[in-house]
């Protein structure tokens, strides 16, 4: 059964961001290889009682979802662990975890339903539905439409028919509150908590828009900061019109969409025709099914909340690795 429609309005008094100042925290019990790699650190942890869940014993692990492509932008899925090198602020790190099997995903599918999309909604809906049909049974997705307000038209589900109905229900009208939509989606994804190994998921936002933000109450800087503190890759699709190259508003939107994708390890697309959306969504689906997950414990043990730049390289000619640009270090608990 499709969930009830929930309309989310951001009011001025509710704009304050609850920023999470921590690196990726993965549990040792989620990945046996992590438990072995971090054995020395866990010796200092209090011994658990027999009735305590192992899943709650944690160590700070920086987790990266990595996409590898060749010089023709084809996805490469046969790279071995020893071919990866991870650097944090220039210092090489030792991998504690490597997974070439694609983890399940929790995904927010964002659709711009502002008035300017009216003549292109039907084709855009079909392209988004084609993407939803490629999700696996272990994946979760929600559908969010946005114009002058943000509406969650389908909560997280793995039922493709429910996602299809939600996408088809979207109607164009109003202005564009793009920042609000990303903010709400990041908050919704943050609620997806893993309690067992099989519930550990990658997170992504797939966003379609045709113009700049015109009505959000949260700023670009605020949403970008939240995005960089999240574990969510943002894939952006900027649908161009005939006069986009001459339109200052679209040029500003293009910059914003590129930055969200680049900072979070996603990718940006700018199709000139609505008919190209099917192929774009297909490329995103292919990428999400071709990623590696690697993890490491930072050699920098300072819990100072600082930004740390991350670079991943592959020891094979003509291959490029892409991931998020960095993360915020955890902070020391207040005494």
Residue, then its C-alpha position, 0 to 999 in steps of 0.5 A: x500500500x502506498x504511504x500517505x502523502x506527507x507535505x514538508x514545509x521549512x519555516x524560518x524558525x526551523x531552518x537551523x541545521x543539526x550538523x553532524x560533526x563526525x566521520x563515517x562510523x561503521x561497526x566492527x561486527x558489520x564487516x569481519x575484516x574490520x574487526x580483525x584490522x581494528x583488534x588493537x584499538x578494540x582492546x581498550x573498549x569495555x568488555x561487553x556483557x553477553x546480552x549486549x549486541x555486538x553491532x554496537x561496538x564501534x570504531x571510527x572508520x572512514x568509509x568511501x564509495x569509489x567509482x573507477x572509470x577508464x579514459x573512455x568513461x567506462x566503469x571498471x569493476x575488476x580492480x583488486x584491493x592492492x591496486x587501491x591507494x587512499x590518501x588523507x591530507x597527503x598521507x597514505x592510509x592502510x585499508x581496513x575494509x574492501x568490498x567489491x560486491x555492491x552494497x544495498x542502497x538507500x536513495x532519494x529520487x528528487x523531481x523538480x515539479x516547478x512550472x517550467x517543467x510542465x511541458x516536459x513532465x510526462x517524459x521526465x516521469x517515464x525516465x525516472x520510472x525506468x530508473x526505479x525499475x532498475x533498483x534491486x529488492x534489497x534497495x530502498x527508495x523514496x520519491x520527493x517532488x519540489x516546487x515552491x514546497x517539498x513533498x515526500x510523495x512516497x516514503x522509503x520502500x523497495x516496492x517498485x509499483x509504489x514508486x511508479x505511482x508516486x512518480x506519475x502523481x507529480x504535477x508541475x506548478x510553482x517556483x523552485x525550492x531546490x536547496x530545501x529539497x536537498x536539505x530534507x532528503x539528507x535529513x530523511x536519509x540520515x534516519x536510515x540506521x543499520x541495526x544488522x549487517x544486511x542493513x548497511x547501505x550506501x546512500x544517494x540522492x538523484x536530483x532532476x531540476x531545470x533551473x536555479x533555486x528561487x524560493x528556498x529558506x536554507x542557503x546553498x552554503x548551509x545545505x552544502x555543509x550538511x551534504x559534506x557532513x553526510x555519507x550521501x553521494x548526490x547525482x544531479x541532472x540539470x535539464x537544459x532548455x534552448x536558451x540555457x546558455x544565455x540564461x544567467x539563472x541556469x548558469x548559476x544552477x549549473x554551478x550549484x549542481x556541479x558542486x553538490x556532485x563533486x563534493x559528495x562523490x556523485x556526478x552531474x549531467x546536463x542533457x539538452x533534450x528531455x528525451x536524453x533523460x532515459x540514458x542519463x538515469x541509465x548511466x547513474x544506475x550503472x554507476x551505482x551498480x559498479x562501485x567499490x566500498x573501501x574503509x580505513x582508520x585515519x592515521x590522524x587521531x586528533x578529534x578536532x572536527x577539521x576538514x580532511x581531504x581524501x584522494x583515491x588512486x588506482x595503480x593501473x594505467x588510464x584508470x581514474x577513481x572518483x569518491x567524495x572530496x573529504x570528510x569532517x573529523x570527529x570531535x572529542x566528547x564534551x566532558 
